[in-house]
Amino acid sequence: MQIDLLIFDCDGVLINSEPIASRTLAKALQDAGAAITAEEVLVRFTGNSPGAIRRICTEELGIENLDAVFAAWHLDIYSEFARSLEPMPGMERLVRSLPHRKCVASNSSTDRLSKSLGLLDLWHAFAPAVFSSDRVARPKPAPDLFHFCAETFAVDPKNCVVIDDSSHGITGAKAAGMVAIGFVDPADPRPDRARVLAEAGAALVARGAEELEKVLASLEARQVARA
């Protein structure tokens, strides 16, 4: 294949935000009366859009006064991002070494992206091409955000490669007609992530930035061999 555009998910791929998000959301939900742990939050909420997270909280957990709960969570998570957020190990070096055009496609809100990725130097490797599902009608797993990226860069979806750590992102990439690479954080406590991503349609799965570099190189090698 010809790689004209690399599309990166943000949380759990570019930045090590998911442990912080899970811990702080669990605390906010516990304070509101929900019996839920940070690990359960990681499993149930990771990769979902803000709207989907709110629906789970109201419909499945029975949380009332959700606006107040989320206001408290956002104060906590953003202050924790400012204190301790870091890029995923090895990812900044990898991203800056890649010659391809690239962008970010995230189910996180524009506000959250600016207060997370926007805190790090890695932001400048992508800006202004940092796209939230706020920009489209439907978040992942719909293909809308990925189509938006391809249209913005005026490239054919079949020449786009998506790197995502959630089944929602992999499903959306496949629906958009793009090559999907599953990304697994080596520190993720969930043992079945590679299987989940492969079953969602990932053509390849990389564990950490070093493996991702090799996977991308293998795609380039196939392109050269076919040429």
Protein Blocks (a to p, Z undefined) as FASTA:
>chain_A
ZZfbdcddfehplpcfklmmmmmmmmmmmmnopacdfklmmmmmgopafklmmmmmmmmn
opahklmmmmmmmmmmmmmmmmmpccdehklmmmmmpmbdcddddfbdfklmmmmmmmpm
klmmmoccbccfklpmbdcfbfklmmmmmmmnopafklcccddfbfklmmmmmmnopacd
ddddfklmbfklmmmmmmnopabdcedjklmmmmmmmmmmmmmmmZZ
